Amino acid sequence: MLGSTHGTLTTDFRARVEACGETPRTAVHSTAAPSAQDAAALDVSGRPLRSDVPDLDRFFRPESVAVIGASDAEGRPNTGITRQLIAWAERVGARVHPVHPTRATVFGLPCHASVAALPEQVDLAVLLVADPLPVIEELAESKVRFAVAFASGFAETGDAGAAAQARLSAAVRRSGLRLLGPNTNLNAFEAFRDDLDGPAIALITQSGHQGRPVYALQELGIRLSHWAPTGNEADLETADFISYFAERPEVGAIACYVEGLKDGRAFLLAADRAARAGVPVVAVKVGRTETGARTAASHTGKLTGADAVVDAAMRQFGVIRVDGLDELQDTAALLARARRPRAEGVVVYSISGGTGAHFSDLATEAGLTLPTLSQAKQAELHQWIPEYLNVANPVDNGGHPVGDWRGPKIIEAILADPSVGVLICPITGPFPPMSDKLARDLVDAAERTDKLVCVIWGSPVGTEEAYRTTLLGSSRVATFRTFGNCITAVRAYLGHHRFTASYRSPFDDAPRTPSPSYRKAQALMRPGRQLSEHAAKQLLRAYGIRVPREQLVTSAAAAVRAAGLVGYPVVMKASGPQLGHKTELGLVKIGLTSASQIRDAYRELTDIARYENVPLDGILVCQMVERGVEMVVGVTRDDLFGPTVTVGLGGVLVEVLRDAAVRVPPFGEDQARAMLTELRGHALLEGVRGAPPADVDALVEVVLRVQRMALELGDTLSELDVNPLMVLPRGQGAVALDALAVCR
């Protein structure tokens, strides 16, 4: 809100307004202090366990708006922006106050020389100036709640721009107001159709043009409620808008175009809030390739993050990631409007056997469940469909039944089957009057059922009455133009409801206080150094992770005594703080069965270490563990999300096959088990070629204990690599045969 008695515009600001006149681009903004309960909800590392929900009501529906740098001079960029803002303010019922140091009026409205001269406090200030930084302090003095900065030339331009954006961010934090932008656009002030009803899509984009296809869904009868163009996110970010939209009663789905995440933790907390509320979040996230990541960084100046981590984090918290803007349109539209599924089964119904078979192949390969209809149901369908046609699923009616009274009977019978939750009818091309009647019958059936009815209208023209009026005129039928988009959307729809039905926030169970293991581990950490294998295994032992029987020795005689205690056969390895891959240097000897072999191995290992100039803290004499599945479990730090936990096939296979799954802590046992099923080599854990099944429960327990290490030691542990972790046959546990740990 604006005060009324603060000075005039500074000389610098006056010069900027007059010189640059008008500089387009958009931004959004909001403030919300965390509640006492939320503020107290911190994990073991002191990070929040709940997202703050910014109170953006006054941004999207302000009572008063100041347009700083307003203009009505023809040919000035700011003139068009001012005109659009005045029209938007009229639609939302806001009063507009133009601000310009040299104008008396703008578009007939009284113009004020400064923010301080405004006749009332304002909710939203729109900054049409090249450099918003000096204006922020004036807005803060006047207690403005939100500001939008259109100006470009910040983090998207390189180091100098990033430094300027950092100064802007710091000023905003000091001010208490909330800023959208810089490097944003006018999308937040678009005109939304108010003649559409039903659940709406809320849209978040970092590149305004990329949101146009979703905005255009209004022309197909799909409601849009908000558009947040976040730009460079110097303050307000994608996560803020997800948290806000997830609690809006009119929002049925949130569609996002994300180039880079500002804060990985904030994004996950926001996604968690949406998952708790059951509101689907559908996102296009740029950065799957190096080229995409590089381009995104140059556009918004943000880290794109390791894409595998981003992908896993999104799945972990129920964010539906799609690749194309057309997929974003169709998936968000379906999720916003469709009711909760009654069953997982999908039936494909067509007037062509070839069409049904083709679509069924694609759907099955994508993971959709196409149940075989019961013999009783098939007999019922054959009352109206010739006996020689397949009705098991897909259902082929041969064409002619669609044209008469039999068509509605067939559709009704399919939807009445309790195993069916979704009916999909691909119409590859218009074939009037048959396709017209089929479309009408499907729409009528959709109005009578609580199950999902989807139609794929494959005509390249799209001007047909059956498509434009019948199908698009229905709020109950989900209409697609391609097989692929339909399959993507239906899979996301079923997956979202399956996910939210059993969702339990991992933040609810995140540790709040350090464990006794943490205190033991802290004594082992060496800031800035890599631990020796012996010290790394002590770290594992502190967290209850089993390691082989072993002793660290510094003489051949001690090695022989240790082998007797450990039990033959043994493994001998050099142990030192600078050793990584010991095998390549010949610093591992396996299968030693006698005292003479022990003495020879000790001499050889120390000679190699001396020759390679590798300092040792001793030689490890270890129990030899042979029978099991070699896995790797590790911790790495991601630039966006912090500590992450990885599990995969171990030994040399981790480098050759790169078969690994990753999660961002915190996560529960269900996610730990899901990591294992994602591995291409998962069958090895189940037992192949006569090998017994591995102790998967023990492996899951190790993953969860490593996660605890990541959470508690995240600020001091840079990397942990347990490789190999030998997973023994079922009931026998898992043993960490080697470990590498690097301290920060």
Helices and strands as residue ranges (DSSP letters): H 11-20, H 36-40, H 57-60, E 64-68, H 77-92, E 95-99, E 105-106, E 109-110, E 124-127, H 133-141, E 146-149, G 155-157, H 159-175, E 178-180, G 186-189, E 200-205, G 208-211, H 212-215, G 216-220, E 224-229, H 238-246, E 251-258, H 264-277, E 281-285, H 290-300, H 307-316, E 320-322, H 325-337, E 345-350, H 353-365, H 375-381, E 395-396, G 400-403, H 406-415, E 420-427, H 434-448, E 452-457, H 465-465, I 466-471, E 477-480, H 483-501, G 506-509, H 516-522, E 530-531, H 533-542, E 550-553, H 556-566, E 570-575, G 583-585, E 588-592, H 595-611, E 618-623, E 629-638, E 642-649, H 653-656, E 660-663, H 669-678, H 683-686, H 696-712, E 717-727, E 734-736, E 739-743
